[in-house]
Amino acid sequence: MRTRLVCCLLVLLSCVKRITPDPGADRTTYSGAALRFGEAQQVPEGTQILWDFGDGTPQQQGPSVVHSFSRAGVYTVVETIRDKDGQTRSSRTHVTALRRTVPMAVPADVRAALLLATPWARMAVHREVAAKLSMGSLLDDLARSVSEGAGFDVLDPRAADENGFDPDKGVALFTVPQDPEALVFAVGTSDDAKSLDAARRLLTSARAVGRYGGGPFKLEDAKLPDGTPMVAGRNAAGENIAVLQRHGYLYLRLAGATDPAIALAGVGAIVPGKGLAADPGFVASARHVGWGDALFFSRSPDRGAAAAGHFSSELGVSAFAIYDKPENRDLLQVRMFAQLRNLSGDQMALAFKPLLAPPDLASRLPGDAAAYLRISAAPEALWRELSRTAGADAARLRDRIQETTGLDLEKDLIPSFAGNVGIGVYLDASSLIEAVLGEQVGSLDRSAFVVAAQLANPQTVRAALERAMHSRPAADRAEVGGASWFRLGDGAQAAIKNEILFLAIGGPPPPASEVRSARGRKKPPPRNPGPDDLGVLAKVLLPQGQSLGQHLKRIGIAGFDVPGQQNVWVDVAGIVRSVERAADAHGGIAGQGARLFAERASDLRDALLEVHPDKEGIDAELWVRFLAGRKNAER
């Protein structure tokens, strides 16, 4: 009898339904993106299905579960089935979680975005550069107020990690077309619960966080139109904020008057691995400028939204990346790129091809320039693009030249230029201070601009100047230092020397004219102009001291002879010295303002911008040099 009972029990146990574990095939995903494991199904009573994801999180239970891996890596997922009788069976699979970069977390249709791929990795360098740019106190004050509100040091990667933020993911600040006035901040997370708690602490704190503070905010649970949960808040001033967590990033719509859901709706629709990272314009821009320590990307509004004639209407997408140089702490590099809507490919290359090889125009200019701009392009193409952007102003210039010289600007004069132009800026710091403060705006004319343009046909240009001078006194024309000199009017002079046209605008006023003789008496013969009459052109036509070209070579600046390349150099340290001297002479509020500027820029030496065409758009590099050994008082 006992033997029969044992046999019956064995038969009954063999009839129990047993489920075979099936965690699925190996797969690849992105960190923060939710994955489903298993299938919904009926399981025998008393059967447990357990899932271990290999990432340190608690096991989940059920025939079908959803899980996301907060960090990139390769994980072993084990499905274990435990029957009612205690028997277990296990099977495993592998999941590769790729790092979800910050461009993937930004909507593809952003108007502008500032992206930092690894903001915590080089925080010490960032703070040092910020101090040199006189932004150190601003960064420290912002970090201090955020840290006090959030309850941890936000600049410390270990503290950030402990509070649910992933130092290996990036941060972004962006605007979207649906709500152009709204700003959205995004930061990578490793723990949704911890990071949301930190955000709540910050928003309910009374600490003011820059212009977007305004706390405390009263928070409540809310949803996007598609049902995605978020946390919304409102402060006493009626400003709205909202927090949304999505695919391993926390999004904060900063304080504003509009409904936060408008700006965050696009965030809720981002597909993992896509976003801005899949936008062709962004991909092209990032390929040109690289990532650097920070990347700024923007796209111009549609032509219909941009005002006619504005430069923004000529641009498509644009970007720049900032590179702190750890090997040279006295140098900062910015790489830039912009697509033009009207020029690309071979047409772009032709537009920046001058008629003649560029000479060293800087060697023809005085050496004490505060800034130097050098242009090298095809004259017709350059005028065409300037006409497109200038609109009515270009038409008025064309008519004025026709009226005074009888020449057609586009047919006669433009082809007479080789397309290589150098412009020196000679600063009068006292007049600049007066103009900036609005005390004597007209005094800005005491600063001078000197243009040196290479000529392909000097005879045509000389004839045009002669025609323009037909109604002016004979004393306004002369031969000086082997050059033909012309006084075009108050504050404007021109000269042609060695196939170079010089045009000077501004500068110190000429000496008072001699009193004309009484009626009936013979007028004195016209005299040749002296250095006082020539103003800033005296240093060009009667050379003295070092040239600008010699000065640039002495301080290690080169590259002004590359055809088709545009250059801008600014002597920041020289401007600061001039402003400091002028501030001492001015005193009062003018002097205080000038000294504040000089103090803010005291660590800067100079800046050099190089711009050159590419078939996809315009590439540029900006180099900012700091004065070696200088330490800003903020640090």
Long-range contacts (C-beta under 8 A, 24 or more apart in sequence): 13-85, 16-44, 16-83, 16-84, 16-85, 17-44, 18-44, 18-81, 18-83, 18-87, 18-89, 19-43, 19-44, 19-47, 19-49, 19-81, 20-81, 20-89, 20-91, 21-49, 21-79, 21-80, 21-81, 21-89, 21-90, 21-91, 22-79, 22-91, 23-51, 23-77, 23-78, 23-79, 23-91, 23-92, 23-93, 24-93, 25-93, 26-93, 26-94, 26-95, 26-96, 27-93, 27-95, 27-96, 28-95, 28-96, 28-97, 28-98, 29-69, 29-95, 29-96, 29-97, 29-98, 29-272, 30-97, 30-98, 30-99, 30-100, 30-104, 30-247, 30-248, 30-272, 30-273, 31-68, 31-69, 31-70, 31-71, 31-72, 31-97, 31-98, 31-99, 31-100, 31-169, 31-248, 32-68, 32-69, 32-70, 32-100, 32-188, 32-189, 32-247, 32-248, 32-249, 32-272, 33-68, 33-100, 33-247, 33-248, 33-272, 33-273, 34-66, 34-67, 34-68, 34-247, 35-66, 35-67, 35-68, 35-69, 35-95, 36-64, 36-65, 36-66, 37-64, 37-65, 37-66, 37-67, 37-77, 37-79, 38-62, 38-63, 38-64, 38-65, 38-79, 39-63, 39-64, 40-64, 44-83, 44-84, 45-84, 46-83, 46-84, 47-81, 47-82, 47-83, 47-84, 48-81, 48-82, 49-79, 49-80, 49-81, 50-79, 50-80, 50-81, 50-82, 51-77, 51-78, 51-79, 51-80, 52-77, 52-78, 52-80, 53-77, 53-95, 54-78, 68-247, 68-248, 69-95, 69-97, 70-166, 70-189, 70-190, 70-191, 70-248, 71-97, 71-166, 71-168, 71-190, 72-97, 72-98, 72-99, 72-100, 72-168, 73-97, 98-273, 99-168, 99-169, 100-169, 100-188, 100-247, 100-248, 100-249, 100-272, 100-273, 101-169, 101-170, 101-277, 102-169, 102-170, 102-171, 102-172, 102-186, 102-188, 102-249, 103-275, 103-276, 103-277, 103-282, 103-286, 104-270, 104-272, 104-273, 104-274, 104-275, 104-276, 104-277, 105-170, 105-172, 105-186, 105-188, 105-246, 105-247, 105-248, 105-249, 105-270, 105-275, 106-172, 106-174, 106-186, 106-270, 106-275, 106-276, 107-174, 107-176, 107-266, 107-267, 107-269, 107-270, 107-275, 107-276, 108-274, 108-275, 108-276, 108-278, 108-279, 108-282, 109-176, 109-177, 109-266, 110-174, 110-175, 110-176, 110-177, 110-276, 110-297, 110-299, 111-174, 111-175, 111-176, 111-177, 111-180, 111-298, 111-299, 111-301, 112-174, 112-175, 112-296, 112-297, 112-298, 112-299, 113-172, 113-173, 113-174, 113-175, 113-276, 113-296, 113-297, 113-298, 114-172, 114-173, 114-174, 114-294, 114-295, 114-296, 115-170, 115-171, 115-172, 115-294, 115-295, 115-296, 115-297, 116-170, 116-171, 116-172, 116-293, 116-294, 116-295, 117-170, 117-291, 117-295, 118-167, 118-168, 118-170, 119-170, 119-171, 120-155, 120-157, 120-160, 120-167, 121-157, 121-167, 122-293, 122-324, 122-326, 123-155, 123-157, 125-293, 125-324, 125-326, 125-329, 126-293, 126-324, 127-155, 128-324, 128-329, 128-635, 129-324, 129-332, 131-603, 131-632, 131-634, 131-635, 132-332, 132-603, 132-604, 132-626, 132-632, 133-603, 133-604, 134-599, 134-600, 134-601, 134-603, 134-632, 134-634, 136-632, 136-634, 136-635, 137-634, 142-209, 142-210, 145-207, 145-208, 145-209, 145-210, 145-213, 146-202, 146-207, 146-209, 148-205, 148-207, 149-201, 149-202, 149-203, 149-205, 149-207, 149-209, 149-215, 150-198, 150-199, 150-201, 150-202, 150-205, 151-198, 151-201, 152-198, 161-190, 162-194, 163-194, 163-195, 163-197, 163-198, 164-189, 164-190, 164-191, 164-192, 164-193, 164-194, 164-195, 164-196, 164-197, 164-198, 165-189, 165-190, 165-195, 165-198, 165-250, 166-190, 166-248, 169-248, 169-249, 176-263, 176-266, 178-262, 178-263, 178-265, 178-266, 179-256, 179-258, 179-262, 179-263, 181-256, 181-257, 181-258, 182-253, 182-254, 182-256, 182-258, 182-260, 182-262, 182-263, 183-212, 183-253, 183-254, 183-256, 184-251, 184-252, 184-253, 184-254, 184-263, 184-264, 184-267, 185-251, 185-252, 185-254, 186-249, 186-250, 186-251, 186-252, 186-267, 187-249, 187-250, 188-248, 188-249, 189-245, 189-248, 189-249, 189-250, 190-248, 192-245, 192-250, 195-245, 195-250, 196-231, 196-243, 196-245, 196-250, 199-231, 199-243, 199-250, 199-252, 200-231, 200-243, 203-233, 203-241, 203-243, 212-254, 212-255, 213-255, 214-239, 214-255, 217-241, 217-255, 222-261, 224-261, 224-264, 224-265, 224-268, 225-261, 225-265, 226-265, 226-268, 226-269, 228-268, 230-260, 230-261, 230-264, 232-260, 232-261, 244-268, 246-270, 247-272, 281-316, 281-317, 281-339, 282-317, 282-319, 284-317, 284-337, 284-339, 284-616, 284-617, 285-317, 285-318, 285-319, 285-337, 285-339, 286-319, 288-319, 288-335, 288-337, 288-614, 288-616, 288-617, 288-619, 289-319, 289-320, 289-321, 289-335, 289-336, 289-337, 290-321, 290-323, 290-335, 291-321, 292-321, 292-322, 292-323, 292-333, 292-335, 293-321, 293-322, 293-323, 293-324, 294-321, 294-322, 295-319, 295-320, 295-321, 295-322, 296-320, 296-321, 303-341, 308-391, 309-389, 309-390, 309-391, 309-392, 310-389, 311-389, 313-341, 313-389, 314-340, 314-341, 314-342, 314-385, 314-388, 314-389, 315-339, 315-340, 315-341, 316-340, 316-341, 316-617, 320-622, 329-626, 330-605, 330-625, 330-626, 330-627, 330-628, 331-623, 331-624, 331-625, 331-626, 332-623, 332-624, 332-625, 332-626, 333-621, 333-622, 333-623, 333-624, 334-621, 334-622, 334-623, 334-624, 335-619, 335-620, 335-621, 335-622, 336-618, 336-619, 336-620, 336-621, 336-622, 337-614, 337-617, 337-618, 337-619, 337-620, 338-617, 338-618, 338-620, 339-616, 339-617, 339-618, 340-617, 340-618, 342-385, 342-388, 343-385, 344-615, 344-616, 344-617, 345-615, 346-615, 348-613, 348-614, 348-615, 348-617, 349-564, 349-613, 349-615, 350-378, 350-381, 351-377, 351-378, 351-381, 351-382, 351-385, 351-613, 352-376, 352-377, 352-378, 352-381, 352-564, 352-565, 352-612, 352-613, 353-377, 353-378, 353-419, 353-563, 353-564, 354-378, 354-379, 354-418, 354-419, 354-420, 354-454, 354-563, 354-564, 355-379, 355-417, 355-418, 355-419, 355-456, 356-418, 356-419, 356-420, 356-454, 356-456, 357-563, 358-420, 358-454, 358-560, 358-561, 358-562, 358-563, 359-420, 359-454, 359-500, 359-561, 360-549, 360-560, 360-561, 361-420, 361-421, 361-422, 361-452, 361-454, 361-500, 361-549, 361-560, 362-422, 362-424, 362-547, 362-548, 362-549, 362-552, 362-560, 363-547, 363-548, 363-549, 363-550, 364-422, 364-452, 364-500, 364-502, 364-540, 364-547, 364-549, 365-422, 365-424, 365-450, 365-452, 365-540, 365-547, 365-548, 365-549, 366-424, 366-426, 366-450, 366-536, 366-539, 366-540, 366-545, 366-547, 366-548, 367-545, 367-546, 367-547, 367-548, 367-550, 367-551, 368-426, 368-545, 368-551, 368-574, 369-424, 369-425, 369-426, 369-548, 369-551, 369-571, 370-425, 370-426, 370-427, 370-570, 370-571, 370-574, 370-575, 370-578, 371-424, 371-425, 371-427, 371-568, 371-569, 371-570, 371-571, 372-422, 372-423, 372-424, 372-425, 372-548, 372-552, 372-567, 372-568, 372-569, 373-422, 373-423, 373-425, 373-566, 373-567, 373-568, 374-420, 374-421, 374-422, 374-423, 374-560, 374-566, 374-567, 374-568, 375-419, 375-420, 375-421, 375-422, 375-423, 375-566, 376-419, 376-420, 376-421, 376-562, 376-563, 376-564, 376-565, 376-566, 377-419, 377-564, 377-566, 378-419, 379-414, 379-415, 379-417, 379-418, 379-419, 380-410, 380-414, 380-415, 382-419, 383-409, 383-410, 383-414, 401-464, 404-467, 404-468, 405-464, 405-465, 405-467, 405-468, 406-467, 407-460, 407-464, 407-467, 412-460, 412-464, 413-460, 413-461, 413-464, 415-456, 415-457, 416-455, 416-456, 416-457, 416-458, 416-460, 416-461, 417-453, 417-454, 417-455, 417-456, 417-461, 417-501, 418-453, 418-454, 418-455, 418-456, 419-454, 420-453, 420-454, 421-451, 421-452, 421-453, 421-454, 422-451, 422-452, 422-453, 422-560, 423-449, 423-450, 423-451, 423-452, 424-449, 424-450, 424-452, 424-548, 425-449, 426-450, 426-507, 426-536, 427-575, 427-578, 428-508, 429-575, 429-578, 429-579, 429-581, 429-582, 429-594, 430-582, 430-585, 430-586, 432-579, 432-582, 433-579, 433-582, 433-583, 433-586, 433-590, 433-591, 433-593, 433-594, 434-590, 436-593, 437-589, 437-590, 437-593, 439-590, 444-506, 445-491, 445-506, 445-507, 446-506, 446-507, 446-508, 446-509, 447-506, 447-507, 448-504, 448-505, 448-506, 448-507, 448-535, 448-536, 449-504, 449-505, 449-506, 450-502, 450-503, 450-504, 450-536, 450-537, 450-540, 451-501, 451-502, 451-503, 451-504, 451-505, 452-500, 452-501, 452-502, 452-540, 453-500, 453-501, 453-502, 453-503, 454-499, 454-500, 455-496, 455-499, 455-500, 455-501, 458-496, 458-499, 458-501, 461-496, 461-501, 462-496, 465-494, 465-496, 473-526, 474-526, 475-526, 475-527, 475-529, 478-528, 478-529, 480-528, 480-529, 480-534, 480-541, 480-542, 481-541, 481-542, 481-543, 483-541, 485-529, 485-534, 485-537, 485-541, 487-529, 487-533, 493-534, 493-535, 493-537, 495-537, 495-540, 495-541, 497-540, 497-541, 502-537, 502-540, 502-541, 504-535, 504-536, 504-537, 504-540, 506-536, 507-535, 507-536, 508-535, 508-536, 510-535, 555-606, 557-606, 557-608, 559-608, 559-610, 562-612, 564-612, 564-613, 565-610, 565-611, 565-612, 566-609, 566-610, 566-611, 566-612, 567-608, 567-609, 567-610, 567-611, 568-607, 568-608, 568-609, 568-611, 569-606, 569-607, 569-608, 569-609, 570-606, 570-607, 571-606, 572-601, 572-604, 572-605, 572-606, 572-607, 573-604, 573-605, 573-606, 573-627, 574-606, 575-601, 576-601, 576-602, 576-604, 599-633, 602-627, 602-630, 602-632, 603-627, 603-630, 603-631, 603-632
